[in-house]
C-alpha cells in the first residue's frame, strides 16, 4: 500500500477525476483563506480538510467518493469557521452522519489495504455494516476527544457538552452503519498505480 500512495496521488486524472481535482484545488485555496481571515485554529481545521482530500486521491478512491470526501471535509471545516454548527439547528448531526460515514469508508479501505481487515469488497454485507459502524464510532470518539482538547486547552468557544457528545456519537454510528452498507461499492473501482520497478 505505502509504495502505491505516491504514484496513485500523482497519476494523471481522467474522466470524473478532473472534477475531484478541481474540488481539491478549492480545498487547497481554503487553507490560506482560513489562516488570513480567521486565525490559527481555523487554519488547523482547514488543514484537516485538506488531509481528507489528499488521502482520498492517494488511495485512488472512485471519483464519486473522492469528490464527496473532499467536499464534505471542506464543508465541515467551513461550517466550524462560520459558526454554522451552533447557528443552524441539526446541521452538526447531518455533518456527523455524512462526513463520518465517508471517513469510515476511508478508514476501512486503509485497514483493508494494510491487512488489518479482509478485503472489504469481499466481506458479506452484514460484516461490512458491522465494520462500518465500528469505524464510525472510532472516528467519532477521536473527533469528540479532539473537540474536548480544543475547548479545554485552545479555544473555550469550541462547543462541547454531554448531550452534544452523545448525540454526535449516535450520528457517527448511523453514518458508519450506512457506509458499511455501501462499502463494497464505495471501495470498488480503485484507481491505484504502482511505482515502476528499479533495474
Secondary structure, DSSP 8 states (H G I E B T S, - for coil): -HHHHHHHHTS---TTHHHHHHHHHHHHHHHHHHHHHT-HHHHHHHHHHHHHHHHHHHTT--HHHHHHHHHHHHHHHHHHHTTHHHHSTTHHHHHHHHHHHHHHHHHHHHHHHTTSS--TTTS-HHHHHHHHHHHHHHHHHHHHHHHHHIIIII-TTS---HHHHHHHHHHHHHHHHHHHHTHHHHT-S----------
